[in-house]
């Protein structure tokens, strides 16, 4: 359910420290120890839970939504979190800034029916919460990646839609195949130029996942959609209503977003939406959400051989910070091979930070700066779509104010 997670928190002197939690499941931090009956082991584990809960506060998660677990797999302690009143808001949270209150305890050493019932309730309460999963590149790979259970269950449905479209609209199908041929020919990799139905299906699947995620990000909470609303997300009309034009085009994938083909993918899209109910769309990691998914496709298919590779988030951030700090005027950054958009979103992040661009004092001048600070191109239609969604994610709060004023 969870894995060892890289976290940032403050030490006793208020300086940044980096550590690994045994497991983080959504907004619940978990620390496992050998034997909690030994006081020194218990105290060390308790301190670790404090640090990990502080790290979740540093991600911007409200203290009332964070839970902590300390366990030796037999004894299970469950905690809520409170920030101490004298916390200095100018630095990271640390263990000394957190108070834990035990609200549940289960002891499975006797394995009575009563304790097992209590443990079931404990698991549901601490690990089964809706809107508790944090949206990161890692969680998207786990839930929707090409090795996920969801992908294995759903991909045949996407393949059926693609095969039907190729059969009933052969002229457009031929155009799609030619786009791929031109793509690999341009890169001088003709030996990889045979059109692959499986590759195209995988790409269509990822584009569909990305659009549904994008709609939820704009909503700020999991959507509840009927068939008509799902179709608007898939064909782009939902985003047009949000003042976002051209997110979805009638192009390499867009032809599948119209009837009769879109009708056959609605149920798959609704199942994507149901899985997204577990995510908190108010807390989103500041990273390229789709780079890891694109890299996974590269490893499975032949994109890596065509020169496409995933730029680590920290590399892009360092490069962008260095460049923009050295520019005195409003930046105009161009990425000619943008991939899924890591340099685009890092540019937006840095520009918003440097020019204090937020919704509180937004105006036409700031609108011009942030909406023209970066532009990206890519020959790969899948990468372009993912880059668009990443761009929307980092600009989502500004669309109602685009052109400098609140849209009615």
Secondary structure, DSSP 8 states (H G I E B T S, - for coil): --EEEEEEEE-TTS-EEEEEEEEEETTEEEEE-S-TTSHHHHHHHHHHHHHHHHHHHHTT--GGG-EEEEE-SSEEEEEEEEE-TT--TTS--BGGGEEEEEEEEEE-SS--HHHHHHHHHHHHHHH--TT-EEE-HHHHHHHHSTTSHHHHHHHHHHHHHHHHHHHH-HHHHHHHHHHHHHHHHHTT-GGG-S--HHHHHHHHHHHHHHHHHHHHHHHTS-----HHHHHHHHHSHHHHTTT--SSS-SSTTGGGGSTTTGGGTHHHHHHHHHHGGGEEEEEE-SS-TTHHHHHHHHHHSSTGGGT-----HHHHHHHHHHHHHT-SS---EEETT-TTSHHHHHHHHHHHHHTT--STT--HHHHHHHHTSEEE--S-HHHHHHHHHHHHHHHTTTGGGTTTS---
